[in-house]
Structure formats: C-alpha cells, structure tokens
Amino acid sequence: MIAQLIQDDEGKTTGVFITIEDWEQIKRNYPNIETFDYELPQWQKDILDERIKDLDKPEMLRPISDIFDFID
C-alpha cells in the first residue's frame, strides 16, 4: 500500500490518501472498520506525530539488523 500524506500550509499532516483498491482490501480484512468509533488519546497522537516527523530525519533511520543486534 502506498499512502500519500496530505499537509496544510504549515506542513502539518492533516490527512492520508490511499487508493480505492487499498480501501476495499482494508474493508475486506476489517469488515467493521466503517463503524469503528474510537478516538485516540492525545498522548498517543503526540507519539505518532513525533514518529512521523522522525521519518524525515535520515539519521533516525537504521537497518533492522542493527535493532535486532541491540535487542540481543
């Protein structure tokens, strides 16, 4: 799946665009998704926002093998 982030004039992500084919696949895998009504707490949104910002920082990205070595 390829998602496109939609940003406002200040560069803040305000939405996500996915293809209709991807949306149909999601609905097949999660049939109740359109009736799912749950608001994330603000602290979880803040964590996600920080992680999204880190994606733009190449120094924050490391090969998965490095992470596995660290865990071991």
PDB file of N, CA, C and O in Angstrom:
ATOM      1  N   MET A   1       0.836  -1.167   0.000  1.00  0.00           N
ATOM      2  CA  MET A   1       0.000   0.000   0.000  1.00  0.00           C
ATOM      3  C   MET A   1       0.886   1.237   0.000  1.00  0.00           C
ATOM      4  O   MET A   1       1.862   1.326   0.745  1.00  0.00           O
ATOM      5  N   ILE A   2       0.531   2.165  -0.834  1.00  0.00           N
ATOM      6  CA  ILE A   2       1.231   3.441  -0.871  1.00  0.00           C
ATOM      7  C   ILE A   2       0.247   4.506  -0.414  1.00  0.00           C
ATOM      8  O   ILE A   2      -0.811   4.691  -1.016  1.00  0.00           O
ATOM      9  N   ALA A   3       0.605   5.199   0.654  1.00  0.00           N
ATOM     10  CA  ALA A   3      -0.246   6.253   1.189  1.00  0.00           C
ATOM     11  C   ALA A   3       0.415   7.600   0.926  1.00  0.00           C
ATOM     12  O   ALA A   3       1.636   7.735   1.004  1.00  0.00           O
ATOM     13  N   GLN A   4      -0.398   8.578   0.619  1.00  0.00           N
ATOM     14  CA  GLN A   4       0.090   9.937   0.428  1.00  0.00           C
ATOM     15  C   GLN A   4      -0.403  10.783   1.599  1.00  0.00           C
ATOM     16  O   GLN A   4      -1.596  10.802   1.902  1.00  0.00           O
ATOM     17  N   LEU A   5       0.511  11.474   2.247  1.00  0.00           N
ATOM     18  CA  LEU A   5       0.129  12.352   3.347  1.00  0.00           C
ATOM     19  C   LEU A   5      -0.331  13.686   2.790  1.00  0.00           C
ATOM     20  O   LEU A   5       0.287  14.241   1.881  1.00  0.00           O
ATOM     21  N   ILE A   6      -1.396  14.183   3.332  1.00  0.00           N
ATOM     22  CA  ILE A   6      -1.930  15.487   2.948  1.00  0.00           C
ATOM     23  C   ILE A   6      -1.543  16.467   4.043  1.00  0.00           C
ATOM     24  O   ILE A   6      -1.799  16.224   5.222  1.00  0.00           O
ATOM     25  N   GLN A   7      -0.916  17.588   3.644  1.00  0.00           N
ATOM     26  CA  GLN A   7      -0.424  18.554   4.617  1.00  0.00           C
ATOM     27  C   GLN A   7      -1.047  19.920   4.382  1.00  0.00           C
ATOM     28  O   GLN A   7      -1.402  20.286   3.261  1.00  0.00           O
ATOM     29  N   ASP A   8      -1.169  20.664   5.484  1.00  0.00           N
ATOM     30  CA  ASP A   8      -1.683  22.030   5.359  1.00  0.00           C
ATOM     31  C   ASP A   8      -0.548  22.978   4.971  1.00  0.00           C
ATOM     32  O   ASP A   8       0.571  22.532   4.714  1.00  0.00           O
ATOM     33  N   ASP A   9      -0.826  24.270   4.927  1.00  0.00           N
ATOM     34  CA  ASP A   9       0.168  25.261   4.513  1.00  0.00           C
ATOM     35  C   ASP A   9       1.384  25.319   5.433  1.00  0.00           C
ATOM     36  O   ASP A   9       2.453  25.776   5.030  1.00  0.00           O
ATOM     37  N   GLU A  10       1.215  24.853   6.671  1.00  0.00           N
ATOM     38  CA  GLU A  10       2.315  24.875   7.637  1.00  0.00           C
ATOM     39  C   GLU A  10       3.090  23.559   7.657  1.00  0.00           C
ATOM     40  O   GLU A  10       4.016  23.390   8.451  1.00  0.00           O
ATOM     41  N   GLY A  11       2.710  22.633   6.785  1.00  0.00           N
ATOM     42  CA  GLY A  11       3.400  21.353   6.723  1.00  0.00           C
ATOM     43  C   GLY A  11       2.874  20.317   7.694  1.00  0.00           C
ATOM     44  O   GLY A  11       3.437  19.226   7.795  1.00  0.00           O
ATOM     45  N   LYS A  12       1.810  20.632   8.410  1.00  0.00           N
ATOM     46  CA  LYS A  12       1.227  19.685   9.355  1.00  0.00           C
ATOM     47  C   LYS A  12       0.364  18.685   8.595  1.00  0.00           C
ATOM     48  O   LYS A  12      -0.454  19.058   7.754  1.00  0.00           O
ATOM     49  N   THR A  13       0.564  17.404   8.910  1.00  0.00           N
ATOM     50  CA  THR A  13      -0.219  16.360   8.256  1.00  0.00           C
ATOM     51  C   THR A  13      -1.656  16.444   8.728  1.00  0.00           C
ATOM     52  O   THR A  13      -1.935  16.419   9.927  1.00  0.00           O
ATOM     53  N   THR A  14      -2.564  16.545   7.767  1.00  0.00           N
ATOM     54  CA  THR A  14      -3.983  16.676   8.092  1.00  0.00           C
ATOM     55  C   THR A  14      -4.818  15.523   7.565  1.00  0.00           C
ATOM     56  O   THR A  14      -5.999  15.410   7.892  1.00  0.00           O
ATOM     57  N   GLY A  15      -4.214  14.665   6.753  1.00  0.00           N
ATOM     58  CA  GLY A  15      -4.963  13.544   6.209  1.00  0.00           C
ATOM     59  C   GLY A  15      -4.059  12.579   5.477  1.00  0.00           C
ATOM     60  O   GLY A  15      -2.862  12.809   5.303  1.00  0.00           O
ATOM     61  N   VAL A  16      -4.681  11.482   5.053  1.00  0.00           N
ATOM     62  CA  VAL A  16      -3.971  10.445   4.315  1.00  0.00           C
ATOM     63  C   VAL A  16      -4.821  10.041   3.130  1.00  0.00           C
ATOM     64  O   VAL A  16      -6.034   9.876   3.258  1.00  0.00           O
ATOM     65  N   PHE A  17      -4.203   9.883   1.995  1.00  0.00           N
ATOM     66  CA  PHE A  17      -4.886   9.429   0.797  1.00  0.00           C
ATOM     67  C   PHE A  17      -4.389   8.036   0.456  1.00  0.00           C
ATOM     68  O   PHE A  17      -3.184   7.802   0.361  1.00  0.00           O
ATOM     69  N   ILE A  18      -5.331   7.104   0.270  1.00  0.00           N
ATOM     70  CA  ILE A  18      -4.989   5.767  -0.226  1.00  0.00           C
ATOM     71  C   ILE A  18      -5.880   5.479  -1.429  1.00  0.00           C
ATOM     72  O   ILE A  18      -6.920   6.113  -1.604  1.00  0.00           O
ATOM     73  N   THR A  19      -5.472   4.532  -2.249  1.00  0.00           N
ATOM     74  CA  THR A  19      -6.275   4.196  -3.424  1.00  0.00           C
ATOM     75  C   THR A  19      -7.547   3.478  -2.993  1.00  0.00           C
ATOM     76  O   THR A  19      -7.604   2.889  -1.914  1.00  0.00           O
ATOM     77  N   ILE A  20      -8.553   3.532  -3.836  1.00  0.00           N
ATOM     78  CA  ILE A  20      -9.813   2.851  -3.540  1.00  0.00           C
ATOM     79  C   ILE A  20      -9.587   1.345  -3.451  1.00  0.00           C
ATOM     80  O   ILE A  20     -10.253   0.661  -2.675  1.00  0.00           O
ATOM     81  N   GLU A  21      -8.651   0.829  -4.244  1.00  0.00           N
ATOM     82  CA  GLU A  21      -8.347  -0.608  -4.174  1.00  0.00           C
ATOM     83  C   GLU A  21      -7.814  -0.980  -2.793  1.00  0.00           C
ATOM     84  O   GLU A  21      -8.198  -2.004  -2.227  1.00  0.00           O
ATOM     85  N   ASP A  22      -6.923  -0.138  -2.252  1.00  0.00           N
ATOM     86  CA  ASP A  22      -6.401  -0.388  -0.907  1.00  0.00           C
ATOM     87  C   ASP A  22      -7.523  -0.296   0.128  1.00  0.00           C
ATOM     88  O   ASP A  22      -7.581  -1.103   1.056  1.00  0.00           O
ATOM     89  N   TRP A  23      -8.408   0.682  -0.028  1.00  0.00           N
ATOM     90  CA  TRP A  23      -9.514   0.836   0.911  1.00  0.00           C
ATOM     91  C   TRP A  23     -10.432  -0.392   0.872  1.00  0.00           C
ATOM     92  O   TRP A  23     -10.870  -0.874   1.917  1.00  0.00           O
ATOM     93  N   GLU A  24     -10.717  -0.887  -0.313  1.00  0.00           N
ATOM     94  CA  GLU A  24     -11.562  -2.085  -0.440  1.00  0.00           C
ATOM     95  C   GLU A  24     -10.901  -3.285   0.234  1.00  0.00           C
ATOM     96  O   GLU A  24     -11.578  -4.088   0.877  1.00  0.00           O
ATOM     97  N   GLN A  25      -9.584  -3.409   0.089  1.00  0.00           N
ATOM     98  CA  GLN A  25      -8.849  -4.501   0.737  1.00  0.00           C
ATOM     99  C   GLN A  25      -8.924  -4.364   2.258  1.00  0.00           C
ATOM    100  O   GLN A  25      -9.123  -5.353   2.962  1.00  0.00           O
ATOM    101  N   ILE A  26      -8.768  -3.161   2.754  1.00  0.00           N
ATOM    102  CA  ILE A  26      -8.869  -2.930   4.194  1.00  0.00           C
ATOM    103  C   ILE A  26     -10.265  -3.320   4.686  1.00  0.00           C
ATOM    104  O   ILE A  26     -10.396  -3.960   5.728  1.00  0.00           O
ATOM    105  N   LYS A  27     -11.299  -2.940   3.947  1.00  0.00           N
ATOM    106  CA  LYS A  27     -12.666  -3.276   4.358  1.00  0.00           C
ATOM    107  C   LYS A  27     -12.902  -4.783   4.341  1.00  0.00           C
ATOM    108  O   LYS A  27     -13.646  -5.305   5.172  1.00  0.00           O
ATOM    109  N   ARG A  28     -12.270  -5.486   3.398  1.00  0.00           N
ATOM    110  CA  ARG A  28     -12.401  -6.951   3.383  1.00  0.00           C
ATOM    111  C   ARG A  28     -11.713  -7.558   4.602  1.00  0.00           C
ATOM    112  O   ARG A  28     -12.238  -8.492   5.209  1.00  0.00           O
ATOM    113  N   ASN A  29     -10.544  -7.036   4.965  1.00  0.00           N
ATOM    114  CA  ASN A  29      -9.798  -7.569   6.107  1.00  0.00           C
ATOM    115  C   ASN A  29     -10.407  -7.161   7.450  1.00  0.00           C
ATOM    116  O   ASN A  29     -10.310  -7.900   8.430  1.00  0.00           O
ATOM    117  N   TYR A  30     -11.027  -5.999   7.490  1.00  0.00           N
ATOM    118  CA  TYR A  30     -11.613  -5.470   8.733  1.00  0.00           C
ATOM    119  C   TYR A  30     -13.035  -4.998   8.439  1.00  0.00           C
ATOM    120  O   TYR A  30     -13.265  -3.803   8.253  1.00  0.00           O
ATOM    121  N   PRO A  31     -13.986  -5.927   8.397  1.00  0.00           N
ATOM    122  CA  PRO A  31     -15.351  -5.570   7.958  1.00  0.00           C
ATOM    123  C   PRO A  31     -16.046  -4.519   8.818  1.00  0.00           C
ATOM    124  O   PRO A  31     -16.966  -3.860   8.333  1.00  0.00           O
ATOM    125  N   ASN A  32     -15.650  -4.341  10.049  1.00  0.00           N
ATOM    126  CA  ASN A  32     -16.306  -3.353  10.924  1.00  0.00           C
ATOM    127  C   ASN A  32     -15.614  -1.994  10.922  1.00  0.00           C
ATOM    128  O   ASN A  32     -15.943  -1.130  11.735  1.00  0.00           O
ATOM    129  N   ILE A  33     -14.672  -1.803  10.029  1.00  0.00           N
ATOM    130  CA  ILE A  33     -13.874  -0.578  10.080  1.00  0.00           C
ATOM    131  C   ILE A  33     -14.712   0.691   9.901  1.00  0.00           C
ATOM    132  O   ILE A  33     -14.397   1.729  10.482  1.00  0.00           O
ATOM    133  N   GLU A  34     -15.756   0.611   9.113  1.00  0.00           N
ATOM    134  CA  GLU A  34     -16.552   1.825   8.882  1.00  0.00           C
ATOM    135  C   GLU A  34     -17.435   2.178  10.076  1.00  0.00           C
ATOM    136  O   GLU A  34     -17.936   3.299  10.160  1.00  0.00           O
ATOM    137  N   THR A  35     -17.630   1.247  10.990  1.00  0.00           N
ATOM    138  CA  THR A  35     -18.421   1.533  12.178  1.00  0.00           C
ATOM    139  C   THR A  35     -17.538   1.680  13.407  1.00  0.00           C
ATOM    140  O   THR A  35     -18.034   1.873  14.517  1.00  0.00           O
ATOM    141  N   PHE A  36     -16.238   1.590  13.208  1.00  0.00           N
ATOM    142  CA  PHE A  36     -15.286   1.717  14.305  1.00  0.00           C
ATOM    143  C   PHE A  36     -15.286   3.156  14.786  1.00  0.00           C
ATOM    144  O   PHE A  36     -15.021   4.075  14.012  1.00  0.00           O
ATOM    145  N   ASP A  37     -15.577   3.349  16.044  1.00  0.00           N
ATOM    146  CA  ASP A  37     -15.676   4.706  16.582  1.00  0.00           C
ATOM    147  C   ASP A  37     -14.833   4.794  17.843  1.00  0.00           C
ATOM    148  O   ASP A  37     -15.322   4.557  18.948  1.00  0.00           O
ATOM    149  N   TYR A  38     -13.563   5.139  17.668  1.00  0.00           N
ATOM    150  CA  TYR A  38     -12.659   5.228  18.796  1.00  0.00           C
ATOM    151  C   TYR A  38     -11.718   6.392  18.562  1.00  0.00           C
ATOM    152  O   TYR A  38     -11.073   6.483  17.517  1.00  0.00           O
ATOM    153  N   GLU A  39     -11.645   7.257  19.513  1.00  0.00           N
ATOM    154  CA  GLU A  39     -10.744   8.405  19.423  1.00  0.00           C
ATOM    155  C   GLU A  39      -9.472   8.099  20.206  1.00  0.00           C
ATOM    156  O   GLU A  39      -9.531   7.736  21.380  1.00  0.00           O
ATOM    157  N   LEU A  40      -8.325   8.248  19.552  1.00  0.00           N
ATOM    158  CA  LEU A  40      -7.056   8.048  20.246  1.00  0.00           C
ATOM    159  C   LEU A  40      -6.858   9.142  21.284  1.00  0.00           C
ATOM    160  O   LEU A  40      -7.193  10.300  21.037  1.00  0.00           O
ATOM    161  N   PRO A  41      -6.315   8.783  22.446  1.00  0.00           N
ATOM    162  CA  PRO A  41      -5.976   9.829  23.415  1.00  0.00           C
ATOM    163  C   PRO A  41      -4.891  10.746  22.840  1.00  0.00           C
ATOM    164  O   PRO A  41      -4.102  10.329  21.992  1.00  0.00           O
ATOM    165  N   GLN A  42      -4.862  11.973  23.301  1.00  0.00           N
ATOM    166  CA  GLN A  42      -3.913  12.955  22.774  1.00  0.00           C
ATOM    167  C   GLN A  42      -2.471  12.502  22.939  1.00  0.00           C
ATOM    168  O   GLN A  42      -1.649  12.767  22.062  1.00  0.00           O
ATOM    169  N   TRP A  43      -2.137  11.823  24.039  1.00  0.00           N
ATOM    170  CA  TRP A  43      -0.748  11.395  24.248  1.00  0.00           C
ATOM    171  C   TRP A  43      -0.318  10.402  23.175  1.00  0.00           C
ATOM    172  O   TRP A  43       0.846  10.396  22.772  1.00  0.00           O
ATOM    173  N   GLN A  44      -1.245   9.559  22.704  1.00  0.00           N
ATOM    174  CA  GLN A  44      -0.904   8.626  21.636  1.00  0.00           C
ATOM    175  C   GLN A  44      -0.744   9.367  20.305  1.00  0.00           C
ATOM    176  O   GLN A  44       0.132   9.033  19.508  1.00  0.00           O
ATOM    177  N   LYS A  45      -1.578  10.359  20.072  1.00  0.00           N
ATOM    178  CA  LYS A  45      -1.448  11.165  18.854  1.00  0.00           C
ATOM    179  C   LYS A  45      -0.106  11.897  18.839  1.00  0.00           C
ATOM    180  O   LYS A  45       0.548  11.997  17.801  1.00  0.00           O
ATOM    181  N   ASP A  46       0.296  12.407  20.009  1.00  0.00           N
ATOM    182  CA  ASP A  46       1.577  13.113  20.101  1.00  0.00           C
ATOM    183  C   ASP A  46       2.748  12.187  19.752  1.00  0.00           C
ATOM    184  O   ASP A  46       3.678  12.586  19.050  1.00  0.00           O
ATOM    185  N   ILE A  47       2.691  10.955  20.246  1.00  0.00           N
ATOM    186  CA  ILE A  47       3.742   9.979  19.930  1.00  0.00           C
ATOM    187  C   ILE A  47       3.780   9.706  18.433  1.00  0.00           C
ATOM    188  O   ILE A  47       4.855   9.677  17.834  1.00  0.00           O
ATOM    189  N   LEU A  48       2.620   9.508  17.829  1.00  0.00           N
ATOM    190  CA  LEU A  48       2.568   9.253  16.385  1.00  0.00           C
ATOM    191  C   LEU A  48       3.101  10.448  15.596  1.00  0.00           C
ATOM    192  O   LEU A  48       3.829  10.271  14.620  1.00  0.00           O
ATOM    193  N   ASP A  49       2.746  11.650  16.010  1.00  0.00           N
ATOM    194  CA  ASP A  49       3.246  12.845  15.328  1.00  0.00           C
ATOM    195  C   ASP A  49       4.769  12.920  15.391  1.00  0.00           C
ATOM    196  O   ASP A  49       5.413  13.262  14.400  1.00  0.00           O
ATOM    197  N   GLU A  50       5.348  12.604  16.550  1.00  0.00           N
ATOM    198  CA  GLU A  50       6.811  12.609  16.691  1.00  0.00           C
ATOM    199  C   GLU A  50       7.453  11.566  15.785  1.00  0.00           C
ATOM    200  O   GLU A  50       8.482  11.827  15.163  1.00  0.00           O
ATOM    201  N   ARG A  51       6.853  10.404  15.712  1.00  0.00           N
ATOM    202  CA  ARG A  51       7.401   9.341  14.859  1.00  0.00           C
ATOM    203  C   ARG A  51       7.317   9.713  13.385  1.00  0.00           C
ATOM    204  O   ARG A  51       8.228   9.416  12.613  1.00  0.00           O
ATOM    205  N   ILE A  52       6.237  10.356  12.999  1.00  0.00           N
ATOM    206  CA  ILE A  52       6.102  10.796  11.605  1.00  0.00           C
ATOM    207  C   ILE A  52       7.171  11.836  11.281  1.00  0.00           C
ATOM    208  O   ILE A  52       7.768  11.799  10.205  1.00  0.00           O
ATOM    209  N   LYS A  53       7.414  12.769  12.212  1.00  0.00           N
ATOM    210  CA  LYS A  53       8.464  13.777  11.999  1.00  0.00           C
ATOM    211  C   LYS A  53       9.832  13.114  11.856  1.00  0.00           C
ATOM    212  O   LYS A  53      10.653  13.544  11.045  1.00  0.00           O
ATOM    213  N   ASP A  54      10.076  12.067  12.644  1.00  0.00           N
ATOM    214  CA  ASP A  54      11.364  11.378  12.594  1.00  0.00           C
ATOM    215  C   ASP A  54      11.603  10.682  11.255  1.00  0.00           C
ATOM    216  O   ASP A  54      12.751  10.432  10.888  1.00  0.00           O
ATOM    217  N   LEU A  55      10.538  10.369  10.525  1.00  0.00           N
ATOM    218  CA  LEU A  55      10.703   9.728   9.221  1.00  0.00           C
ATOM    219  C   LEU A  55      11.427  10.640   8.233  1.00  0.00           C
ATOM    220  O   LEU A  55      12.041  10.171   7.274  1.00  0.00           O
ATOM    221  N   ASP A  56      11.348  11.931   8.477  1.00  0.00           N
ATOM    222  CA  ASP A  56      12.023  12.901   7.603  1.00  0.00           C
ATOM    223  C   ASP A  56      13.483  13.120   7.991  1.00  0.00           C
ATOM    224  O   ASP A  56      14.183  13.900   7.345  1.00  0.00           O
ATOM    225  N   LYS A  57      13.949  12.440   9.041  1.00  0.00           N
ATOM    226  CA  LYS A  57      15.318  12.596   9.518  1.00  0.00           C
ATOM    227  C   LYS A  57      16.098  11.318   9.212  1.00  0.00           C
ATOM    228  O   LYS A  57      15.961  10.330   9.934  1.00  0.00           O
ATOM    229  N   PRO A  58      16.907  11.319   8.165  1.00  0.00           N
ATOM    230  CA  PRO A  58      17.634  10.102   7.796  1.00  0.00           C
ATOM    231  C   PRO A  58      18.493   9.548   8.924  1.00  0.00           C
ATOM    232  O   PRO A  58      18.693   8.336   9.009  1.00  0.00           O
ATOM    233  N   GLU A  59      19.010  10.431   9.802  1.00  0.00           N
ATOM    234  CA  GLU A  59      19.859   9.948  10.892  1.00  0.00           C
ATOM    235  C   GLU A  59      19.069   9.124  11.906  1.00  0.00           C
ATOM    236  O   GLU A  59      19.662   8.397  12.703  1.00  0.00           O
ATOM    237  N   MET A  60      17.738   9.228  11.886  1.00  0.00           N
ATOM    238  CA  MET A  60      16.908   8.458  12.812  1.00  0.00           C
ATOM    239  C   MET A  60      16.617   7.049  12.284  1.00  0.00           C
ATOM    240  O   MET A  60      16.148   6.188  13.029  1.00  0.00           O
ATOM    241  N   LEU A  61      16.893   6.824  11.011  1.00  0.00           N
ATOM    242  CA  LEU A  61      16.601   5.528  10.406  1.00  0.00           C
ATOM    243  C   LEU A  61      17.824   4.627  10.481  1.00  0.00           C
ATOM    244  O   LEU A  61      18.940   5.051  10.180  1.00  0.00           O
ATOM    245  N   ARG A  62      17.608   3.395  10.881  1.00  0.00           N
ATOM    246  CA  ARG A  62      18.692   2.419  10.970  1.00  0.00           C
ATOM    247  C   ARG A  62      18.227   1.100  10.367  1.00  0.00           C
ATOM    248  O   ARG A  62      17.029   0.819  10.343  1.00  0.00           O
ATOM    249  N   PRO A  63      19.154   0.297   9.885  1.00  0.00           N
ATOM    250  CA  PRO A  63      18.772  -1.015   9.370  1.00  0.00           C
ATOM    251  C   PRO A  63      18.166  -1.865  10.489  1.00  0.00           C
ATOM    252  O   PRO A  63      18.573  -1.761  11.646  1.00  0.00           O
ATOM    253  N   ILE A  64      17.216  -2.684  10.142  1.00  0.00           N
ATOM    254  CA  ILE A  64      16.557  -3.532  11.126  1.00  0.00           C
ATOM    255  C   ILE A  64      17.546  -4.470  11.802  1.00  0.00           C
ATOM    256  O   ILE A  64      17.362  -4.829  12.965  1.00  0.00           O
ATOM    257  N   SER A  65      18.591  -4.870  11.086  1.00  0.00           N
ATOM    258  CA  SER A  65      19.597  -5.762  11.692  1.00  0.00           C
ATOM    259  C   SER A  65      20.284  -5.099  12.874  1.00  0.00           C
ATOM    260  O   SER A  65      20.611  -5.769  13.853  1.00  0.00           O
ATOM    261  N   ASP A  66      20.510  -3.776  12.797  1.00  0.00           N
ATOM    262  CA  ASP A  66      21.102  -3.049  13.924  1.00  0.00           C
ATOM    263  C   ASP A  66      20.191  -3.097  15.154  1.00  0.00           C
ATOM    264  O   ASP A  66      20.652  -3.239  16.287  1.00  0.00           O
ATOM    265  N   ILE A  67      18.917  -2.978  14.904  1.00  0.00           N
ATOM    266  CA  ILE A  67      17.966  -3.005  16.005  1.00  0.00           C
ATOM    267  C   ILE A  67      17.928  -4.387  16.648  1.00  0.00           C
ATOM    268  O   ILE A  67      17.896  -4.511  17.872  1.00  0.00           O
ATOM    269  N   PHE A  68      17.931  -5.431  15.809  1.00  0.00           N
ATOM    270  CA  PHE A  68      17.930  -6.791  16.352  1.00  0.00           C
ATOM    271  C   PHE A  68      19.217  -7.058  17.143  1.00  0.00           C
ATOM    272  O   PHE A  68      19.185  -7.712  18.186  1.00  0.00           O
ATOM    273  N   ASP A  69      20.329  -6.557  16.648  1.00  0.00           N
ATOM    274  CA  ASP A  69      21.605  -6.724  17.377  1.00  0.00           C
ATOM    275  C   ASP A  69      21.516  -6.012  18.729  1.00  0.00           C
ATOM    276  O   ASP A  69      22.000  -6.535  19.733  1.00  0.00           O
ATOM    277  N   PHE A  70      20.912  -4.842  18.766  1.00  0.00           N
ATOM    278  CA  PHE A  70      20.768  -4.101  20.014  1.00  0.00           C
ATOM    279  C   PHE A  70      19.900  -4.868  21.005  1.00  0.00           C
ATOM    280  O   PHE A  70      20.204  -4.912  22.197  1.00  0.00           O
ATOM    281  N   ILE A  71      18.815  -5.475  20.510  1.00  0.00           N
ATOM    282  CA  ILE A  71      17.907  -6.228  21.373  1.00  0.00           C
ATOM    283  C   ILE A  71      18.605  -7.454  21.948  1.00  0.00           C
ATOM    284  O   ILE A  71      18.424  -7.788  23.119  1.00  0.00           O
ATOM    285  N   ASP A  72      19.411  -8.129  21.109  1.00  0.00           N
ATOM    286  CA  ASP A  72      20.132  -9.329  21.576  1.00  0.00           C
ATOM    287  C   ASP A  72      21.127  -8.941  22.625  1.00  0.00           C
ATOM    288  O   ASP A  72      21.837  -9.799  23.149  1.00  0.00           O
TER     289      ASP A  72
END
